[in-house]
Amino acid sequence: MDETTLIRLVLHEALRIFVDRLVFTEEREWSEEQLDNSAKQEFGCSQDVLQRPILFSCYLNPDHHYVGVEKEALREFVHQRMQVFYEEELAVHLVIFDEVLDHIVRMDRVLRQPLGHLLLVGASGAGKTVLSKFVSWMNGLSVYMLKVGRNYDVFAFEVDLRMVMKRSGVKKEKITFIFDESNALGPAFLERMNALLAAGEVPGLFEGDEYTTLMNECRGSGMQGVDDAELFAKFTKQVQRNLHIVFTMNPANPDFYNRSNSSPALFNRCVIDWFGDWPPEALVQVAADFTKNIELQADCFSTTKNLEDDKERHDALANVIVTFHQRVDEVNTQLRKMAQKYNYITPRDFLDFIHHFMDLLVEKRAEVLEQQSHIDGGLKKLKETETQVAELQIGLAAKEKDLTTKNKEAEIKMESVVTGQAEAKETKEKSEKLAKELQEKAVVIQEKADKINKEIAEVEPAVQEAKEALKGVDKKTLDELRKLGKPPDGVVMAMEACVLMVKPGVGAVNWNKVQTICKDPNIIKEILEYEAESLKEETRLKIEKNYLNNKAWDVSAIQRASRAAGPVALWVNSQMKFAKLLKQLDPMRQELKSLEDAMAESQRELKRQQDTVASMEKKIVDLKTEYANLLREVDRLKQEMEDVDMKCSRSTKLLSDLSGGKDR
């Protein structure tokens, strides 16, 4: 430790031990002067070594040694810790001016010591309670305050005292008990606090069951003692070690100067920290901090001094606020001297004044901005009106051109409707005529078809009868026929004729080939599925000449000769008749097919014409709809043109009437 630090430490401790206990400002100033003179005389130091403030703290030392600290470094550290305190404990705005730093290190010095108690004396709103909570939080102390209500009395106070003492004495919890003078609802409150300060206990607080309970709790916490008296003594010592009491008082209270007699422990067991009123420098710092975010223009001040720098403007505003506050304090001092009504002016009043000023500034600024907004809105509206008039006039010309175009389009649509209706009418008449012709052709075709079907129906029963007979021929019967070496001529003729019809591409047919073909297991199925239309005319004539006109062709004889050949002969006979009939009806069938084809083509043509008519009718409906829409569009354009013309007239008149106001 160097010489300068040692001298300042000696002076610091003298200030804490002697000067802090003095009541009046004059006494403290005289004492400080005497200490400075003594230091200069004894140590031979200059006034620079004794420069205030003298700050010693453990905060900035890594090893937590009690050393001298620089004001700005301490301010920065406290500011950072204060931000965390706001977030974790108490959200209040506290300005860290020079005196605040002095009070913080004083309070920290006391609360770090066993039996360290504080008596904070200062006006309302000076920050006594907030700083007590902050320093306690910095030292890891729990804060306890009374919650005084309407029904709160000395018995409730004793319950709180027992609870606080148990927490600090039994649980060994380090507590800061903040006791404001407003909590002293009667002399009994201060008597008990005075006893607690003096001896670490309150006589009569723990008696009977309360005393027994306390002893049990002490033993339960591991506290050792020969008897209850020793346990209670240890309990009292723990209370004195862990409980720190902070009294907050206002010197403006008439009872303040009488309490040194009624409660001497308040003054001889507590370290006194005089907050007093904030000095002018502190007031300026507080005002500057609260108003630092206000936007101030150079023209906000009606002064000959050029305040171009923003900091200068804010400093000027802070000084004006402090001047107002000081002037009010001077007026109240004059009223007190004149024995008239007197109001105490405290730091809380100063803070209220700043808050009222800020609120009024926000309110008036909002009014000015609203008026400016109205003016800007009016000018903007005039500009918009001028622009709208020009746009409306341009739009009016465009609408006139659009109206001419729509009228021409409507005329073209009307011509298209008339032309389309004429074409649709002509096409519809053609389709109706064609439909009538188709009905007549359908009657003729139906008559011819009925005639052909009638003749075919006469032959079809014989064919079906032959097929039914063939169904009775099984594979066994057919195998018996195939195994005949030289069957009767009629049987041979029947089988050869059948083979020529069913398998026309086999070439020359004889009995050996018939036997080979009959081996096919599907031969009967092929015969049954045979269609007479597939019989060629050449084959039909050959079979008729070589087989049916032969004397040996006798169906009855063949049936008697073979059970298999008989149904085949009957089938050949009926199919030949059916084929011959088809040959005879072929011209009629060809004519019928030609008529049917012509009718199908006519029906397709009718369908095309009907589709054309439907398409044309739909197109006419669409053209009529478009024409109606165009007429409505024309009417709308006319109405819009009238509205635009009226708006232009009104807007022009409005601009003419407001031209004088715009110039102003």
Secondary structure, DSSP 8 states (H G I E B T S, - for coil): --HHHHHHHHHHHHHHHTGGG--SHHHHHHHHHHHHHHHHHHH---TTTT-S---EESTT-TT---EE--HHHHHHHHHHHHHHHHHHT--------HHHHHHHHHHHHHHTSTT--EEEEE-TTSSHHHHHHHHHHHTT-EEEE----TT--HHHHHHHHHHHHHHHHTS---EEEEEEGGG--SHHHHHHHHHHHHHSS-TTSS-THHHHHHHHHHHHTT---SSHHHHHHHHHHHHHHHEEEEEEE-TTSTTGGGHHHH-THHHHSSEEEEEES--HHHHHHHHHHHTTTS---GGG--SSS---SHHHHHHHHHHHHHHHHHHHHHHHHHHHHTTS------HHHHHHHHHHHHHHHHHHHHHHHHHHHHHHHHHHHHHHHHHHHHHHHHHHHHHHHHHHHHHHHHHHHHHHHHHHHHHHHHHHHHHHHHHHHHHHHHHHHHHHHHHHHHHHHHHHHHHHHHHHHHHT--HHHHHHHHT-SS--HHHHHHHHHHHHHH-TTS-S--HHHHHHHHT-TTHHHHHHT--GGGS-HHHHHHHIIIIITSTT--HHHHHHH-TTHHHHHHHHHHHHHHHHHHHHHHHHHHHHHHHHHHHHHHHHHHHHHHHHHHHHHHHHHHHHHHHHHHHHHHHHHHHHHHHHHHHHHHHHHHHHHHHHHHH-
